[in-house]
C-alpha cells in the first residue's frame, strides 16, 4: 500500500503500485478502480463521485478519468470543495483554481527563496507552509495574499472565447499583461506557441484536431494561468 484517503467513515480510496481500489463500507471490502494514469501518491476526495488521483479527475465514482493538467510540475495540491483548490509547483509557485481545475491563476511567485531547499509542504485553506532541508520554514498567508474579493474577481482575469471554437480563440485580459500562449494536448505535448503581441486578431487553432487541449498563458516566461479549451 502506498497511500490511502477516506472521505468519511465509509468511502475511501487506496493506492498500491499501479492499482487503486475504493471502499464504500469503511474498508471491509475493496473494489478495483479502472485507472490507467500511472502511480500517484496524491488522492483528493471531493465527494463519492468526484475525486482526483494525481492529475486525473473522475466525476462518475472512478469509472472514467480525464487528465486535468496542472500548472507545471506540481509537488502538492489540495481541494477544499468541488471548485476551490491550491497547488504548489516545483519552484514554489502557488496557484489557485476556482473552477475545479479548469483554469489556474498564479497568486505568489514563490513561497521559498531557493527552489532546491524544500521538499515538504503543507496546504491548508488559509496558510501554506514549506519546510526546508536545513530546517528553514517558509509560510504564506493566503488570507493576506488575496482577500475574498480578490479570489472571486481573479476568476475572470482571463476570458477565453469562443470556447469551444473551430477556427480562432481570443484572450481578453483584465488587470494583467500576458505575453505568450502555448497549447498542449492532453498528454502534455506542446502543440503550438503564440506571441500575443503578434496575434491580437486571435489565435488560429483551425489546424488542430477536434478535442480538448490546455492553453497556458505566460507573462514574460512566467506561467500565470492555465485553461481548458475545446476544438470543434
N, C-alpha and C positions, 0 to 999 in steps of 0.2 A: 504494500500500500504506500502510495506517495502523498496523497492529500485527501482530505475528507471535509465536507462542509454540510451543516444542517441549517435549513430554513426555519424549522420549528421542531416539535417533538417527534414528528413523523417523517417529514420529507428531507432527504439528504442525497448528496452526490459523493461518490467515492471514486478516486482515480488511482489506477495502477499503471505500470509501463505499457502504453499502447491500448489501454482499455478503461472505459468508465462505466460505472454502474449507478443506478438510482434505487432508493428505497422509499416506500410510502407508508411503512409500518414501523418506523423507528429503528430500522436496521435488522429486523428479524429475517427479512428476505431482501435480496438484491437482484435487480433485473439489468442485463447489459444494455447500454445505450449505443445506438448506431452512430458513433463518432469516429471520423477518419482524419481529423485535422492534425494529429500528432500527439505528442506527450506534453502536457502543460501542468503547471502546479497551481495556477490561478483559477479558482472557481468563484463566480459571483452569482448568488441566487437572488432573483428579484421576486418571483413567485413560482408556483409549481409548474407553470408552463413556460416561463421566460427566465432563462439563465445563460450566463456566459461560461464557456470553457476556453481559457486563453482568449484569443481574439475572435472566437466564433460564438454566435448567438443563436439560440433556439427560441421559438415562440410557441412550439407545439409539444412541450414536455420532453424534448430530446429525440423526436422522430426525424427532424431535419435540422441542419445547421447552415448558417451563412456567415461568411467572413465579414467582419465589421472592422475595417482597418483603423488602427490607432496611429497617432502622430509620432512616427519614428519608432525606434526600438523601445518598448515600454518595460520598465522594471516592475511597476506595480500600478494597479488601478483599483478603484472601489466604487460601486454603485450604492447610492443611498436611497433611491427609489427607482421607478421604471425609466426615468429620464435623466436624472442628475447623477453625474459621476466626476471624480477627479482622477488624474493619471500623472505619473512621473516617467519621463523618458530617460535615456541612458546618460544624458549630460545634465540631468537635474531640472530640466524644464518642466513646468507644471501646467497642465492643460485641464480644461473643464468642458463637459458636454451638458447641454440642457435638453437634448432631443434623442436620448437613448443611444448616443454614439454615432449618429448620422453626420454630425459635424462637431469639431473640436476647436476651441479657442485657447490661445496661449494667455495665461494670466500672470506668469512670472518667468523671466528668462532662465533663471537657475537658482534653485534653493541652496545650492552648495557653491563654494568658491572654486574648488578643484574637482572636476568631473571624475577623477580617478580615486577620490578619497573615500567614497561612501558606497556601500552595497546593502545597507539595511535601512528600510524606510517604513514609516507607519503613517497611514492616512486615516484621519477622522473627518467629520463633516466640517469642522472649523479650523483644524490645525494639521499640518504635515511636519513630521519630524524625520530628519536624516541623521544617522549615527555613522561617524567616520571610523576609519581603520586605526586612527590614533586617539580614539575616544572623543573626537570632536563631535559636537551636537549642533545641528542647524535646525531652526524652527521657522516655519512660515505660517503666519496667522491669516487664514483665508478671510476671516471677518474684516480685517483691516485692509487687506489687499483689494477686495471687492465687496462693496456693500450690496444689499439686496437689490437696490435699483440697478446697480451695475450688472448683476447677474442676469436680470431679466432683459435689460436693454442690449447687452452684447450678444444675446442670442441672435439678434438681427443685424450684427455687424456687417455681414455679407449676405447679399441677396443674389442667389444663383438662379437665372431664369433664361428661357423657359426650361423647365426640368420636369418631365422628360423633354428631349429635343431630338430632331432628326438632322439638323444641319449646324446651327450655331448656338452657343450659350454666351450669356453676358454676366459680368460680375459687377454688381452695384455695391460700392463701399460706403460705409458710414463711420466717420471718425477714425479712419486708419488709412495707411498707404501701402497698397500691395504692389509689388514689382514683378513677380513671376508667378506662373501657374504651371503645374505638372499633372498630367493624367496618368494614373496607374490602373492596371487591370486588377481583378480580384486575387490574383496570385502575387501581387506586389511588384510586377514588372512595369518599368516605365514605358509608356506608350508615346506620349507627346509632351513637349515643353513649349511654353509661350512666354515671351517678354511682353508684359501687359502694356507697356508704353507703345509697342508696335502693333497691338491688337485691340485698339479701343473700339473697333467696329465689331467686336465679338470674337470668340474662339471657335474655329472651324472644327467640328467633330464629324463632318459628313462621311469621312473615310473610315470611321470606326464601325466595327461590327455591332449589331444590336446587343444590348445587355447593360449590366451595371458596371460602373467604374468609380474610382476615387479621384477627386480633384484636390490637390494640395496647393494651398495659396501661401506664398512667401513674401516677406518684406526684407530686402537686402540679404538674401540667402538664409533667412531665419523662418522656419515654418511657423505660421501663426494660425492656420485654420485648415481643417480637412472636411470635405463634403462628399456625400454620395450623389452621383449623377446617373441618369439613365439615358442611353441612346436608343431611340426607337426607329 
